[in-house]
Amino acid sequence: MKKYTLTLLIIFLTQFGFAQTDAREYFKIGRAFSNKGDYLNAKKNYQLFIDTYKGTDPVLKQLAEKHIRDCDFSIQAMKSPEQFKLLNMGPGINSGYRDYFPAITADGETIIFSRNVGGNEDFYVSKKKNSEWQAALPLSDQINTKAYNEGAQSISPDGMYLFFTGCNRPDGLGRCDIYVSHRNGNEWGKPFNLGAPLNSAYWDSQPAITPDGSTLYFVSNRPGGLGGYDIWKSTLNDEGEWEKPINLGPEINTAYDEHTPFIHPDGKTMYFSSDGWPGFGNKDLFYSRLDEHNNWAKPVNLGYPINTFNEETGLIVTPDGTEGLLSSNIAGGFGDMDIYRFKMPQHAKPQLITYVKGIVKDRQTSSLLEARIQVVDLKSKHAVYSDYTSESGDFLAVMPIGSDYAFNVSADGYLFYSQNFELNKAYVSKPFVMEILMDKIRIGTDVTLRNIFFDTNKYELLESSVVELNNLVDLLVLNKNIAIEIQGHTDNIGNSLLNEKLSLNRAKAVYDYLVAHKINPVKLSYKGLGAKNPLVTNDTEEGRKQNRRTSFIITKL
């Protein structure tokens, strides 16, 4: 009743001109209306302030003009509300304490979040089992501490690296710094400070790692920004060092504050909060996408009622892009603040992704192997994933839908394994789950090169073959004692003699590439087998596609 009476009083004073003569009172009344979501009356008072203000403070006038733009946006946006319903993530994740800042792996099976117990912030982890989140447990004694707070984290899509914020630590460069911990098997390693120049003497926090691990976005108030708090990025160079951070500039940052960036596993969509872009008053949630020139598009407000006159921040989006996760203290929760999920509006969904997940073993002994996994986008020639398996031999690599990918596995003393994923034509609704069986280098071992490409009835190597060819070069350089025979194969369609000639020329094209890259020709030979050695039946197009291939056999050790 008191709030209602106050509102009527403000409206009366404003409309009938009985407000105090100081024009700044109009500004205060405008803020009061904005903070209640009454944007029509807020706009009237901001305009009255601008019309009557005789002071010399340009910042205050600019702020009033910004608030008018916010009011105009809000009035229009509320005419077309998004469907929005917050659903509590349940007792497996939420507790009687403050639970917030979720991070989730690309397979959607593991969630890590912050929990504040008695003023101490630690990380907790919950695993999904039979579609239910299990009771959350403290993440690791290596990461959680009693003396300091840990929060604002970002998990790499494969769940192997945790970037987080640590404040007021003895090894810190500023008030808050960014740290990283690496998981090996089920154990997390001791975190370490990422150091200068990524961290500074200022406030560096809220990291967001890209799915390929090459770029880290974060928030800082260091000099050189556009506002109080801006989003910056640092890239990892070839020496494994983080380079000097770059401000994202006016495409993302404003003269006000930007916070909580989140890079979706698609690698192209960023969600963040801002009180600078047109919104509903306090911080709102926005998204932006990278274009074909690697520039961020103009941020888009997620809309009403996802955003309101309250502060909205800390959004992440599930790997499949269907749901957003955020924290709120709305009535009916388990504690002070809970983690909720909601359906993402269609316009704000990220690019579709899938992933390849598996384990690497020795074919003969079934022992787990430490192997290098590399996934390369054949269009851009950019590695979307490059890392080693954990002690348990597992890996997970994200692949955005809309391109073709070369997948390669290599381990010391073993022949490499390759696979090709064509994700251009249709969305792959299910991930690729694989058991990779690696062959030791032995005479007679046959390896299919699944990422060697030619145009139909041609034998000139396509540019997309370079990734696989270079892997073969590396194998021969590292294992100077082996010799190979390169073999070309076709399906059984067409003239057999022409097929053998085509397969011979294709094998020779690979031979020529290796020789041009300083592989001793004495260690190389080539042969065209046409349709003589099919892998599967030629009765289907899929079978014929598998039979059209390039391979090699170890001939000498």
Phi, psi and omega in degrees: 000320180297318179298319181296316179297318179298319180298314179298321181296316180297317180298317181298310182298321183290311186289331184255010170074022182262011178289163180300154186289336178294120184300335181295342176294325176299321179298316181295320179295321177300317178296321180298318178291319179300318183289351175254356181083015177264085191281335177295310180289328176298314181298319180302317183285324175298321179292320175300321177299312182297320183289332187249351185287126180249006183284180184246017182270099183291332182295318181295320179293318177297323179294320178296319178297322176297317181296326176295319177297321177298318180296316179300316178298314185295316180301317181289317184295326182289347176285340181231071184292148174278153171289127188207124176213120179280130178242125181295138182286353172097172186288345176295327182256311185273154185218187175284357179261194181266113181245129189197178179050068178284154171218140188227145180282164187295334178276359178070015186259346183226132176235134176242135182212170179264143175226131180256112179243113179062033180085000179251123180268125176226167177266140174235155182229141175228141178251146178269132179222124183052044177068010179242137176284126181280164182303126183292143179235155174305139187294304185191139175292340177290332184255310179290139178227158175271336185275334186229166177262139175241133181192187176048063189259163174223127179258136175295151185305331180274359178075015185265337184231131177243115174262134183210172181258130174237133185243145173057037179268155182301328182266011182284150176268334179220195181298318176226137180234168178256133181238165176220145173230144181248135179266134174235111187068235179259004185249138175267138179279166179296129181289153176225151180290133181289347171073179176282151006270000180296309174274157185216186177283359182256195183272111180238121192203178172054060181289153175217113185267141176284158184297334178274358177075008186266345184225135178242119173266147180200172181250138180210153173251023180295160178299153178101000180271180180264335183224201179291307178235127182238164172265130180240170173217150175227141181249152180270124181273180184295341179270004180078024180248145177280127183277171181302128183297150179241134176288139182290350173077187187290351175294331181238313186274155179231183177286358181251224187240137171240141185216171170043060175291146175220123177262119180292155177302348174289347177075002186234350183242126178245134173248141181201171177248151182202147169248015180259320177285154182307127184201200189262009174133285176273205181290135176244165177266135182228166170221155177215152181237146173285135176270185184293345178261011178068030176252146179281133177284166180300131182299147180241131177290136181292346173095176182262141004262020172300314172260142180219190176290348174281178177269125175245130183200166173075038180276138164234162182236136182300155182305323180280357174078004185274334186228148170256149177238131177210172182251143179206157178247037179293158182297146177096004180276186182272334185205205183299315177215136181238163175263130183238162174234155177207159180285130180287139172299149184303319184292339185259003181288146178282179175293145178294143178227163163224186180208158172249129186226138180185197183219147184245128182225160168286131184297321185279319187257346184064014177286148180289146182239143167275115185227154175271129178250129178227130175237122185241130173289117186287344176282309185270346186064018181264134178284115178276347176204134176205106182197179180254152175294159177280182178300334179271008173076007186263163179205162174208124182231132182275142176226109176296140177292140177121007178211174173253149186228138170266128182244124183227140177234130179223147178211148181301131177083004182235153170288147182281159179246139178227152177213159178233133178242116178264107184243024181277318195280319184210154178291130176270108187287335181248144178289167176265117179248122191227149165247112183269119178255115185266141179259133173290157181289111180220152175298133178094350179292133184252127182238125175272130178265099189275001180235036170255124190234142175224153169289159181303128179062020177241162179232015173276127181297133175280154183302328181292352179278348190299321182301311181292319179299319179292328174295322178292320175301314181299318179301316182287330178289319182284337181236076188291351183271356184258152173235148184228156169247123179272132184236136175255142182225149175232177170274190185260013178278131177097187183289129185295322179294318178294324177296318179295321179294318179297315181295324178296315181295325178291319177296321179293326178299320177292316177304312182298322179297316181296317179297319180295339179256031168068029170272130183301120181298341178297332182273001187236146168212168181213156183207144174253120184253359180055231182260017188289329185239069180290147174281321181222179179296148177269015186283344180235159178296323178297319178295316179298324179297319178294326183283336175280101189205168170241140181218176171214155179236138174287121182255334181213150171237000000 
